Amino acid sequence: MTAGRPTAYRSLMTRPIALVTGASAGIGTVFAQRLANDGYDLVLVARDRERLEKLAAELPTETEVLAADLTDAADLARVEERCRDEARPLDLLVNNAGFATAGAFAELDLDGEDREIRLNVLALVRLTHAALRGMVGRGRGGVINVSSLASYQPGPYNATYAATKAFVTSFSHAIHEEVRGKGVTVTVVCPGPTRTEFAERAELQGMTGPDFLWQDPGPVVETALRDHRRRAAVSIPGIHNRVAAAFSSTLPAGITRKLAAFVMSRAK
Ligand code: NAP
C-alpha cells in the first residue's frame, strides 16, 4: 500500500489507516494533514495530547489520538500493540518523531543522549517490526522512516544525532530490499534544514545559513509521499540536499567530518 491511492487496495467502505509519530508539530503535523486529505484515517502519536487533539479536530477523516512518550518502554509498548492490531490494520506507518542534541559529546548530559537513541533508533525499530510483519502477511502496506541529511556523514558536535540517523538510513535501505516485491514499500526520507521546532528544541540557535537552504515542511512531505508512491527506497527533498548527499556519499569521511565540524561548531 502506498500513500495517495488509498481506495485501490481496500474496500470502498473503509478508509486506509496511517499512524504518524511526532504528529504534534513540524513535519509530522504536515504528514497527518496531507494523509487525511488523501483519505486516510489517522492515528496520531506524540507526548503532547492537547496539541494532538487540536489537530485531530481539524482533520477531515477519523482520527485516533495516542499520547505516548516513545522513550518510555510502557508507552512504546502501547503504540507497538496498536501497530500489531489486526482488527484495525495499518496501511502506512510514518516513523517521524525525533530530536537532536548538540554540543561536544563529552560535555552533553548522558541521559539526553540515551533518550535520543531510544526515540530515534529503538522506537523506530520496534514500531517498524510491529507493523511490518502484518503488512508482509497481507501483501500490502508502507513504512516511511524520517531520517536526515545528517545521516550521510559523521556529525561532530551532533555526534549521537548523526549516528542515529545513519542507523535509520542504513536500516531502512536494508528493510526496503527485504520486502521489495511483497507489496510493501519502505522509504527513508532525508530532509535538510526544515522550518519546524527542531532547531529550537535542539538549542541550535546558530543553525541558520542562507534562506535557500531551508525548506518548509510542506514540500518535504509532498516529495516524501510522491517518492513513497513510486516505491522509492530513499527520498531527499530539494535539489540542493540531493547534491549535498551525493557529495557526502563520495567524499572521504576525513573531509566530510571536518566540514561538518566547521558548520556545527558555529550552529550551537
Ligand atoms: P519538531 O517540530 O521538533 O517535531 C518533533 C516531533 O517529535 C514533535 O511532534 C514531538 O512531539 C515529537 N516527539 C519528540 N520527542 C518525542 C517522544 N519522546 N515521544 C513521542 N514523540 C516525540 O521537529 P521536525 O523537524 O518536525 O522533526 C521531525 C523529524 O524530522 C525528526 O525525526 C527529525 O530528526 C527529522 N529532521 C528534521 C530536520 C529539520 O531541520 N527540521 C532535518 C532533518 C531531519 P511532542 O513534543 O508532543 O512529543
py3Dmol code that shows the C-alpha trace and the ligand (Angstrom):
import py3Dmol

protein = """\
ATOM      1  CA  MET A   1       0.000   0.000   0.000  1.00  0.00           C
ATOM      2  CA  THR A   2       1.361   3.391  -0.858  1.00  0.00           C
ATOM      3  CA  ALA A   3       0.264   6.837   0.186  1.00  0.00           C
ATOM      4  CA  GLY A   4      -2.123   8.772  -2.024  1.00  0.00           C
ATOM      5  CA  ARG A   5      -4.035   5.921  -3.678  1.00  0.00           C
ATOM      6  CA  PRO A   6      -5.888   4.617  -0.670  1.00  0.00           C
ATOM      7  CA  THR A   7      -9.021   3.086  -2.177  1.00  0.00           C
ATOM      8  CA  ALA A   8      -7.198   0.963  -4.746  1.00  0.00           C
ATOM      9  CA  TYR A   9      -6.380  -1.620  -2.100  1.00  0.00           C
ATOM     10  CA  ARG A  10      -9.241  -1.572   0.367  1.00  0.00           C
ATOM     11  CA  SER A  11     -12.965  -1.808   0.338  1.00  0.00           C
ATOM     12  CA  LEU A  12     -14.707   1.422  -0.537  1.00  0.00           C
ATOM     13  CA  MET A  13     -16.486   1.173   2.831  1.00  0.00           C
ATOM     14  CA  THR A  14     -13.323   1.531   4.904  1.00  0.00           C
ATOM     15  CA  ARG A  15     -10.582   4.073   4.627  1.00  0.00           C
ATOM     16  CA  PRO A  16      -6.901   3.119   4.892  1.00  0.00           C
ATOM     17  CA  ILE A  17      -5.199   3.894   8.198  1.00  0.00           C
ATOM     18  CA  ALA A  18      -1.882   5.673   8.754  1.00  0.00           C
ATOM     19  CA  LEU A  19      -0.071   6.030  12.075  1.00  0.00           C
ATOM     20  CA  VAL A  20       2.183   9.095  12.329  1.00  0.00           C
ATOM     21  CA  THR A  21       4.638   9.579  15.199  1.00  0.00           C
ATOM     22  CA  GLY A  22       5.652  13.102  16.162  1.00  0.00           C
ATOM     23  CA  ALA A  23       2.374  14.388  14.736  1.00  0.00           C
ATOM     24  CA  SER A  24       2.030  17.267  17.216  1.00  0.00           C
ATOM     25  CA  ALA A  25       4.490  19.559  15.379  1.00  0.00           C
ATOM     26  CA  GLY A  26       6.532  20.245  12.266  1.00  0.00           C
ATOM     27  CA  ILE A  27       6.920  17.597   9.589  1.00  0.00           C
ATOM     28  CA  GLY A  28       4.654  15.128  11.443  1.00  0.00           C
ATOM     29  CA  THR A  29       1.716  17.556  11.535  1.00  0.00           C
ATOM     30  CA  VAL A  30       2.032  18.095   7.786  1.00  0.00           C
ATOM     31  CA  PHE A  31       2.207  14.327   7.161  1.00  0.00           C
ATOM     32  CA  ALA A  32      -1.041  13.939   9.131  1.00  0.00           C
ATOM     33  CA  GLN A  33      -2.754  16.784   7.214  1.00  0.00           C
ATOM     34  CA  ARG A  34      -1.669  15.537   3.758  1.00  0.00           C
ATOM     35  CA  LEU A  35      -2.598  11.931   4.515  1.00  0.00           C
ATOM     36  CA  ALA A  36      -6.013  12.933   5.877  1.00  0.00           C
ATOM     37  CA  ASN A  37      -6.611  14.945   2.691  1.00  0.00           C
ATOM     38  CA  ASP A  38      -5.614  11.839   0.708  1.00  0.00           C
ATOM     39  CA  GLY A  39      -8.373   9.903   2.506  1.00  0.00           C
ATOM     40  CA  TYR A  40      -6.509   8.178   5.314  1.00  0.00           C
ATOM     41  CA  ASP A  41      -7.867   7.729   8.814  1.00  0.00           C
ATOM     42  CA  LEU A  42      -5.125   8.684  11.239  1.00  0.00           C
ATOM     43  CA  VAL A  43      -3.534   7.504  14.459  1.00  0.00           C
ATOM     44  CA  LEU A  44      -1.612  10.451  15.895  1.00  0.00           C
ATOM     45  CA  VAL A  45       1.264   9.803  18.303  1.00  0.00           C
ATOM     46  CA  ALA A  46       3.329  12.286  20.361  1.00  0.00           C
ATOM     47  CA  ARG A  47       3.630  13.317  24.020  1.00  0.00           C
ATOM     48  CA  ASP A  48       1.515  16.474  23.853  1.00  0.00           C
ATOM     49  CA  ARG A  49      -2.085  15.187  23.968  1.00  0.00           C
ATOM     50  CA  GLU A  50      -3.613  18.665  23.794  1.00  0.00           C
ATOM     51  CA  ARG A  51      -1.850  19.514  20.517  1.00  0.00           C
ATOM     52  CA  LEU A  52      -2.789  16.126  19.043  1.00  0.00           C
ATOM     53  CA  GLU A  53      -6.450  16.592  19.982  1.00  0.00           C
ATOM     54  CA  LYS A  54      -6.484  20.062  18.455  1.00  0.00           C
ATOM     55  CA  LEU A  55      -5.018  18.666  15.212  1.00  0.00           C
ATOM     56  CA  ALA A  56      -7.433  15.706  15.253  1.00  0.00           C
ATOM     57  CA  ALA A  57     -10.387  18.101  15.477  1.00  0.00           C
ATOM     58  CA  GLU A  58      -9.202  19.870  12.312  1.00  0.00           C
ATOM     59  CA  LEU A  59      -8.665  16.766  10.160  1.00  0.00           C
ATOM     60  CA  PRO A  60     -11.382  15.662   7.719  1.00  0.00           C
ATOM     61  CA  THR A  61     -11.124  11.906   8.442  1.00  0.00           C
ATOM     62  CA  GLU A  62     -11.415   9.722  11.557  1.00  0.00           C
ATOM     63  CA  THR A  63      -8.553  10.285  13.943  1.00  0.00           C
ATOM     64  CA  GLU A  64      -7.331   8.427  16.985  1.00  0.00           C
ATOM     65  CA  VAL A  65      -5.082  10.200  19.492  1.00  0.00           C
ATOM     66  CA  LEU A  66      -2.449   8.035  21.154  1.00  0.00           C
ATOM     67  CA  ALA A  67      -0.455  10.238  23.541  1.00  0.00           C
ATOM     68  CA  ALA A  68       2.823   8.482  24.275  1.00  0.00           C
ATOM     69  CA  ASP A  69       6.411   9.207  25.177  1.00  0.00           C
ATOM     70  CA  LEU A  70       8.218   6.852  22.796  1.00  0.00           C
ATOM     71  CA  THR A  71      11.330   6.845  25.004  1.00  0.00           C
ATOM     72  CA  ASP A  72       9.246   5.202  27.733  1.00  0.00           C
ATOM     73  CA  ALA A  73       9.095   1.390  27.418  1.00  0.00           C
ATOM     74  CA  ALA A  74       5.467   1.071  28.600  1.00  0.00           C
ATOM     75  CA  ASP A  75       4.234   3.879  26.330  1.00  0.00           C
ATOM     76  CA  LEU A  76       6.162   2.444  23.401  1.00  0.00           C
ATOM     77  CA  ALA A  77       4.633  -0.986  24.037  1.00  0.00           C
ATOM     78  CA  ARG A  78       1.111   0.563  23.767  1.00  0.00           C
ATOM     79  CA  VAL A  79       1.949   2.045  20.382  1.00  0.00           C
ATOM     80  CA  GLU A  80       3.532  -1.239  19.220  1.00  0.00           C
ATOM     81  CA  GLU A  81       0.315  -3.009  20.203  1.00  0.00           C
ATOM     82  CA  ARG A  82      -1.653  -0.557  18.056  1.00  0.00           C
ATOM     83  CA  CYS A  83       0.698  -1.254  15.121  1.00  0.00           C
ATOM     84  CA  ARG A  84       0.070  -5.005  15.507  1.00  0.00           C
ATOM     85  CA  ASP A  85      -3.719  -4.737  15.822  1.00  0.00           C
ATOM     86  CA  GLU A  86      -5.046  -6.943  13.028  1.00  0.00           C
ATOM     87  CA  ALA A  87      -8.618  -5.791  13.674  1.00  0.00           C
ATOM     88  CA  ARG A  88      -7.637  -2.266  12.563  1.00  0.00           C
ATOM     89  CA  PRO A  89      -4.562  -2.918  10.383  1.00  0.00           C
ATOM     90  CA  LEU A  90      -2.232  -0.076   9.469  1.00  0.00           C
ATOM     91  CA  ASP A  91      -1.698   0.644   5.794  1.00  0.00           C
ATOM     92  CA  LEU A  92       1.058   3.158   6.448  1.00  0.00           C
ATOM     93  CA  LEU A  93       3.431   3.770   9.352  1.00  0.00           C
ATOM     94  CA  VAL A  94       5.294   7.095   9.430  1.00  0.00           C
ATOM     95  CA  ASN A  95       8.172   6.967  11.925  1.00  0.00           C
ATOM     96  CA  ASN A  96       8.777  10.699  12.127  1.00  0.00           C
ATOM     97  CA  ALA A  97       9.298  11.567  15.838  1.00  0.00           C
ATOM     98  CA  GLY A  98      12.883  12.510  16.541  1.00  0.00           C
ATOM     99  CA  PHE A  99      15.081  15.101  18.163  1.00  0.00           C
ATOM    100  CA  ALA A 100      18.715  16.188  18.225  1.00  0.00           C
ATOM    101  CA  THR A 101      21.193  17.047  20.896  1.00  0.00           C
ATOM    102  CA  ALA A 102      24.067  19.337  20.013  1.00  0.00           C
ATOM    103  CA  GLY A 103      27.421  20.128  21.557  1.00  0.00           C
ATOM    104  CA  ALA A 104      30.675  18.346  22.321  1.00  0.00           C
ATOM    105  CA  PHE A 105      29.726  14.775  23.231  1.00  0.00           C
ATOM    106  CA  ALA A 106      31.865  14.624  26.406  1.00  0.00           C
ATOM    107  CA  GLU A 107      30.030  17.671  27.750  1.00  0.00           C
ATOM    108  CA  LEU A 108      26.490  16.554  26.967  1.00  0.00           C
ATOM    109  CA  ASP A 109      24.120  15.033  29.517  1.00  0.00           C
ATOM    110  CA  LEU A 110      24.310  11.264  29.022  1.00  0.00           C
ATOM    111  CA  ASP A 111      20.610  10.746  29.805  1.00  0.00           C
ATOM    112  CA  GLY A 112      19.730  13.055  26.923  1.00  0.00           C
ATOM    113  CA  GLU A 113      21.902  11.016  24.548  1.00  0.00           C
ATOM    114  CA  ASP A 114      20.251   7.856  25.859  1.00  0.00           C
ATOM    115  CA  ARG A 115      16.743   9.266  25.214  1.00  0.00           C
ATOM    116  CA  GLU A 116      17.807  10.373  21.736  1.00  0.00           C
ATOM    117  CA  ILE A 117      18.916   6.834  20.846  1.00  0.00           C
ATOM    118  CA  ARG A 118      15.729   5.362  22.327  1.00  0.00           C
ATOM    119  CA  LEU A 119      13.492   7.689  20.297  1.00  0.00           C
ATOM    120  CA  ASN A 120      15.398   7.995  17.010  1.00  0.00           C
ATOM    121  CA  VAL A 121      16.510   4.349  16.834  1.00  0.00           C
ATOM    122  CA  LEU A 122      14.866   1.953  19.276  1.00  0.00           C
ATOM    123  CA  ALA A 123      11.283   3.224  18.924  1.00  0.00           C
ATOM    124  CA  LEU A 124      11.618   3.317  15.126  1.00  0.00           C
ATOM    125  CA  VAL A 125      12.936  -0.264  15.007  1.00  0.00           C
ATOM    126  CA  ARG A 126      10.264  -1.624  17.366  1.00  0.00           C
ATOM    127  CA  LEU A 127       7.380   0.149  15.594  1.00  0.00           C
ATOM    128  CA  THR A 128       8.660  -0.918  12.176  1.00  0.00           C
ATOM    129  CA  HIS A 129       8.807  -4.541  13.350  1.00  0.00           C
ATOM    130  CA  ALA A 130       5.354  -4.333  14.939  1.00  0.00           C
ATOM    131  CA  ALA A 131       3.778  -3.041  11.723  1.00  0.00           C
ATOM    132  CA  LEU A 132       5.828  -4.805   9.059  1.00  0.00           C
ATOM    133  CA  ARG A 133       5.034  -8.412   9.899  1.00  0.00           C
ATOM    134  CA  GLY A 134       1.290  -7.869   9.389  1.00  0.00           C
ATOM    135  CA  MET A 135       1.880  -5.824   6.226  1.00  0.00           C
ATOM    136  CA  VAL A 136       4.007  -8.559   4.660  1.00  0.00           C
ATOM    137  CA  GLY A 137       1.376 -11.137   5.653  1.00  0.00           C
ATOM    138  CA  ARG A 138      -1.368  -9.074   3.997  1.00  0.00           C
ATOM    139  CA  GLY A 139       0.826  -8.347   0.984  1.00  0.00           C
ATOM    140  CA  ARG A 140       0.308  -4.595   1.251  1.00  0.00           C
ATOM    141  CA  GLY A 141       1.488  -1.641   3.295  1.00  0.00           C
ATOM    142  CA  GLY A 142       4.130   1.029   3.627  1.00  0.00           C
ATOM    143  CA  VAL A 143       6.622   2.431   6.108  1.00  0.00           C
ATOM    144  CA  ILE A 144       8.123   5.901   5.843  1.00  0.00           C
ATOM    145  CA  ASN A 145      11.106   6.471   8.143  1.00  0.00           C
ATOM    146  CA  VAL A 146      12.184  10.085   8.601  1.00  0.00           C
ATOM    147  CA  SER A 147      15.979  10.226   8.746  1.00  0.00           C
ATOM    148  CA  SER A 148      18.108  13.248   7.838  1.00  0.00           C
ATOM    149  CA  LEU A 149      20.759  14.588   5.504  1.00  0.00           C
ATOM    150  CA  ALA A 150      22.902  14.310   8.646  1.00  0.00           C
ATOM    151  CA  SER A 151      22.884  10.538   8.096  1.00  0.00           C
ATOM    152  CA  TYR A 152      25.331  10.898   5.181  1.00  0.00           C
ATOM    153  CA  GLN A 153      28.418  11.901   7.205  1.00  0.00           C
ATOM    154  CA  PRO A 154      29.794  11.801  10.752  1.00  0.00           C
ATOM    155  CA  GLY A 155      28.444  14.728  12.803  1.00  0.00           C
ATOM    156  CA  PRO A 156      30.945  16.289  15.174  1.00  0.00           C
ATOM    157  CA  TYR A 157      29.079  18.392  17.820  1.00  0.00           C
ATOM    158  CA  ASN A 158      25.993  16.451  16.763  1.00  0.00           C
ATOM    159  CA  ALA A 159      27.576  13.034  17.051  1.00  0.00           C
ATOM    160  CA  THR A 160      24.771  10.945  18.526  1.00  0.00           C
ATOM    161  CA  TYR A 161      22.110  12.536  16.323  1.00  0.00           C
ATOM    162  CA  ALA A 162      24.054  11.945  13.085  1.00  0.00           C
ATOM    163  CA  ALA A 163      24.816   8.376  14.183  1.00  0.00           C
ATOM    164  CA  THR A 164      21.155   7.645  14.990  1.00  0.00           C
ATOM    165  CA  LYS A 165      20.145   8.944  11.559  1.00  0.00           C
ATOM    166  CA  ALA A 166      22.932   6.930   9.852  1.00  0.00           C
ATOM    167  CA  PHE A 167      21.336   3.914  11.510  1.00  0.00           C
ATOM    168  CA  VAL A 168      17.860   4.894  10.282  1.00  0.00           C
ATOM    169  CA  THR A 169      19.042   5.358   6.680  1.00  0.00           C
ATOM    170  CA  SER A 170      21.021   2.108   6.585  1.00  0.00           C
ATOM    171  CA  PHE A 171      18.299   0.114   8.353  1.00  0.00           C
ATOM    172  CA  SER A 172      15.564   1.447   6.068  1.00  0.00           C
ATOM    173  CA  HIS A 173      17.506   0.705   2.877  1.00  0.00           C
ATOM    174  CA  ALA A 174      18.063  -2.856   4.088  1.00  0.00           C
ATOM    175  CA  ILE A 175      14.421  -3.471   5.027  1.00  0.00           C
ATOM    176  CA  HIS A 176      13.299  -1.891   1.739  1.00  0.00           C
ATOM    177  CA  GLU A 177      15.212  -4.598  -0.100  1.00  0.00           C
ATOM    178  CA  GLU A 178      13.883  -7.404   2.113  1.00  0.00           C
ATOM    179  CA  VAL A 179      10.227  -6.554   1.464  1.00  0.00           C
ATOM    180  CA  ARG A 180      10.543  -5.396  -2.157  1.00  0.00           C
ATOM    181  CA  GLY A 181       8.165  -7.370  -4.360  1.00  0.00           C
ATOM    182  CA  LYS A 182       5.934  -8.301  -1.411  1.00  0.00           C
ATOM    183  CA  GLY A 183       3.505  -5.406  -1.834  1.00  0.00           C
ATOM    184  CA  VAL A 184       5.227  -3.429   0.935  1.00  0.00           C
ATOM    185  CA  THR A 185       7.421  -0.346   0.466  1.00  0.00           C
ATOM    186  CA  VAL A 186       9.873   1.075   2.990  1.00  0.00           C
ATOM    187  CA  THR A 187      11.057   4.594   2.154  1.00  0.00           C
ATOM    188  CA  VAL A 188      13.616   6.617   4.090  1.00  0.00           C
ATOM    189  CA  VAL A 189      13.217  10.404   3.959  1.00  0.00           C
ATOM    190  CA  CYS A 190      16.345  12.545   4.363  1.00  0.00           C
ATOM    191  CA  PRO A 191      15.416  16.212   4.780  1.00  0.00           C
ATOM    192  CA  GLY A 192      17.934  19.011   5.077  1.00  0.00           C
ATOM    193  CA  PRO A 193      17.247  22.104   7.213  1.00  0.00           C
ATOM    194  CA  THR A 194      13.471  22.419   7.576  1.00  0.00           C
ATOM    195  CA  ARG A 195      11.488  25.203   9.289  1.00  0.00           C
ATOM    196  CA  THR A 196      10.000  23.423  12.307  1.00  0.00           C
ATOM    197  CA  GLU A 197      10.538  23.441  16.082  1.00  0.00           C
ATOM    198  CA  PHE A 198      13.509  21.096  15.627  1.00  0.00           C
ATOM    199  CA  ALA A 199      16.397  23.631  15.815  1.00  0.00           C
ATOM    200  CA  GLU A 200      14.865  25.432  18.779  1.00  0.00           C
ATOM    201  CA  ARG A 201      14.345  22.171  20.692  1.00  0.00           C
ATOM    202  CA  ALA A 202      17.981  21.226  19.991  1.00  0.00           C
ATOM    203  CA  GLU A 203      19.073  24.717  21.139  1.00  0.00           C
ATOM    204  CA  LEU A 204      20.709  25.170  17.755  1.00  0.00           C
ATOM    205  CA  GLN A 205      20.123  28.901  17.552  1.00  0.00           C
ATOM    206  CA  GLY A 206      23.133  29.230  15.253  1.00  0.00           C
ATOM    207  CA  MET A 207      21.662  26.762  12.732  1.00  0.00           C
ATOM    208  CA  THR A 208      20.893  29.427  10.150  1.00  0.00           C
ATOM    209  CA  GLY A 209      22.663  29.753   6.783  1.00  0.00           C
ATOM    210  CA  PRO A 210      21.265  31.154   3.537  1.00  0.00           C
ATOM    211  CA  ASP A 211      17.495  31.122   3.181  1.00  0.00           C
ATOM    212  CA  PHE A 212      17.557  28.945   0.046  1.00  0.00           C
ATOM    213  CA  LEU A 213      18.940  26.059   2.116  1.00  0.00           C
ATOM    214  CA  TRP A 214      15.774  25.984   4.250  1.00  0.00           C
ATOM    215  CA  GLN A 215      12.568  24.241   3.267  1.00  0.00           C
ATOM    216  CA  ASP A 216       9.093  24.384   4.696  1.00  0.00           C
ATOM    217  CA  PRO A 217       7.722  21.038   5.869  1.00  0.00           C
ATOM    218  CA  GLY A 218       5.083  21.073   3.059  1.00  0.00           C
ATOM    219  CA  PRO A 219       7.499  20.341   0.172  1.00  0.00           C
ATOM    220  CA  VAL A 220       9.401  17.825   2.331  1.00  0.00           C
ATOM    221  CA  VAL A 221       6.223  15.821   2.936  1.00  0.00           C
ATOM    222  CA  GLU A 222       4.988  16.208  -0.650  1.00  0.00           C
ATOM    223  CA  THR A 223       8.268  14.827  -2.016  1.00  0.00           C
ATOM    224  CA  ALA A 224       8.271  12.011   0.554  1.00  0.00           C
ATOM    225  CA  LEU A 225       4.730  10.880  -0.310  1.00  0.00           C
ATOM    226  CA  ARG A 226       5.379  11.130  -4.055  1.00  0.00           C
ATOM    227  CA  ASP A 227       8.588   9.084  -3.762  1.00  0.00           C
ATOM    228  CA  HIS A 228       6.869   6.546  -1.496  1.00  0.00           C
ATOM    229  CA  ARG A 229       4.040   6.163  -4.047  1.00  0.00           C
ATOM    230  CA  ARG A 230       6.724   5.422  -6.659  1.00  0.00           C
ATOM    231  CA  ARG A 231       8.048   2.746  -4.292  1.00  0.00           C
ATOM    232  CA  ALA A 232      11.391   4.557  -3.910  1.00  0.00           C
ATOM    233  CA  ALA A 233      13.865   3.418  -1.255  1.00  0.00           C
ATOM    234  CA  VAL A 234      15.004   6.961  -0.489  1.00  0.00           C
ATOM    235  CA  SER A 235      13.519  10.430  -0.712  1.00  0.00           C
ATOM    236  CA  ILE A 236      15.704  13.541  -0.467  1.00  0.00           C
ATOM    237  CA  PRO A 237      13.617  16.709  -0.804  1.00  0.00           C
ATOM    238  CA  GLY A 238      15.255  19.605  -2.674  1.00  0.00           C
ATOM    239  CA  ILE A 239      17.935  19.601  -5.359  1.00  0.00           C
ATOM    240  CA  HIS A 240      20.478  21.270  -3.024  1.00  0.00           C
ATOM    241  CA  ASN A 241      20.017  18.455  -0.498  1.00  0.00           C
ATOM    242  CA  ARG A 242      20.387  15.806  -3.213  1.00  0.00           C
ATOM    243  CA  VAL A 243      23.675  17.415  -4.325  1.00  0.00           C
ATOM    244  CA  ALA A 244      24.893  17.561  -0.703  1.00  0.00           C
ATOM    245  CA  ALA A 245      24.006  13.892  -0.154  1.00  0.00           C
ATOM    246  CA  ALA A 246      25.828  12.895  -3.355  1.00  0.00           C
ATOM    247  CA  PHE A 247      28.963  14.800  -2.272  1.00  0.00           C
ATOM    248  CA  SER A 248      28.870  13.393   1.249  1.00  0.00           C
ATOM    249  CA  SER A 249      28.473   9.865  -0.105  1.00  0.00           C
ATOM    250  CA  THR A 250      31.531  10.152  -2.354  1.00  0.00           C
ATOM    251  CA  LEU A 251      33.972  12.278  -0.293  1.00  0.00           C
ATOM    252  CA  PRO A 252      36.124  10.515   2.325  1.00  0.00           C
ATOM    253  CA  ALA A 253      34.891  10.731   5.929  1.00  0.00           C
ATOM    254  CA  GLY A 254      38.116  12.572   6.814  1.00  0.00           C
ATOM    255  CA  ILE A 255      36.886  15.524   4.734  1.00  0.00           C
ATOM    256  CA  THR A 256      33.149  15.402   5.439  1.00  0.00           C
ATOM    257  CA  ARG A 257      33.648  15.215   9.217  1.00  0.00           C
ATOM    258  CA  LYS A 258      35.870  18.331   9.100  1.00  0.00           C
ATOM    259  CA  LEU A 259      33.269  20.209   7.053  1.00  0.00           C
ATOM    260  CA  ALA A 260      30.503  19.074   9.427  1.00  0.00           C
ATOM    261  CA  ALA A 261      32.610  20.095  12.453  1.00  0.00           C
ATOM    262  CA  PHE A 262      33.112  23.556  10.929  1.00  0.00           C
ATOM    263  CA  VAL A 263      29.348  24.029  10.362  1.00  0.00           C
ATOM    264  CA  MET A 264      28.147  22.530  13.655  1.00  0.00           C
ATOM    265  CA  SER A 265      30.683  24.275  15.906  1.00  0.00           C
ATOM    266  CA  ARG A 266      29.096  27.535  14.727  1.00  0.00           C
ATOM    267  CA  ALA A 267      25.492  26.360  14.952  1.00  0.00           C
ATOM    268  CA  LYS A 268      25.421  25.863  18.736  1.00  0.00           C
TER     269      LYS A 268
END
"""
ligand_1 = """\
48
NAP
P 9.723 19.117 15.595
O 8.943 20.232 15.008
O 10.546 19.376 16.819
O 8.752 17.877 15.854
C 9.212 16.737 16.534
C 8.027 15.840 16.850
O 8.503 14.686 17.565
C 7.005 16.519 17.734
O 5.701 16.145 17.313
C 7.285 15.941 19.116
O 6.060 15.937 19.862
C 7.714 14.519 18.752
N 8.496 13.924 19.836
C 9.626 14.405 20.400
N 10.014 13.615 21.413
C 9.101 12.615 21.490
C 8.935 11.490 22.350
N 9.805 11.247 23.348
N 7.886 10.658 22.153
C 6.987 10.906 21.159
N 7.088 11.951 20.319
C 8.135 12.803 20.483
O 10.780 18.552 14.532
P 10.641 18.113 12.999
O 11.622 18.889 12.237
O 9.223 18.108 12.559
O 11.202 16.631 13.123
C 10.584 15.512 12.529
C 11.683 14.563 12.054
O 12.444 15.198 11.020
C 12.694 14.159 13.133
O 12.946 12.783 13.065
C 13.947 14.947 12.769
O 15.121 14.299 13.193
C 13.824 14.992 11.255
N 14.574 16.069 10.593
C 14.301 17.364 10.841
C 15.064 18.357 10.215
C 14.816 19.828 10.458
O 15.691 20.659 10.100
N 13.665 20.222 10.994
C 16.091 17.994 9.314
C 16.318 16.644 9.082
C 15.563 15.679 9.713
P 5.895 16.073 21.454
O 6.857 17.119 21.930
O 4.453 16.425 21.623
O 6.210 14.703 21.993
"""
view = py3Dmol.view(width=600, height=400)
view.addModel(protein, "pdb")
view.setStyle({"model": 0}, {"cartoon": {"style": "trace"}})
view.addModel(ligand_1, "xyz")
view.setStyle({"model": 1}, {"stick": {}})
view.zoomTo()
view.show()
